[in-house]
């Protein structure tokens, strides 16, 4: 099982492109630049979340699914919050 398979964009706020060369904090000594994935920040005041489900079928290839979810938990109002997100998917296919 790989913990770093594909990036699921459900919890992304934006993607930043930083041109190289970088000589400071992000990617020191990076000549070609980098992509910075910025996730959604936890909300300090509101409890919220979402769940997404999807399914797919491929002729002679079986069935597949996708499950994604996120929850925002304010632990101490206006001071501390946690945002958790997770996803899993199964891609069906048929290769001859």
Buried (B, 14 or more C-beta within 10 A) or exposed (E): EEEEEEEBEBBEEEEEEEEEEBEEEEBEEBEEBEEEEEEBEBEBEEEEEEEEEEEBEEEEEEEBEBBBBBBBBBEEEEEEBEBEBEBEBEEBEEEE
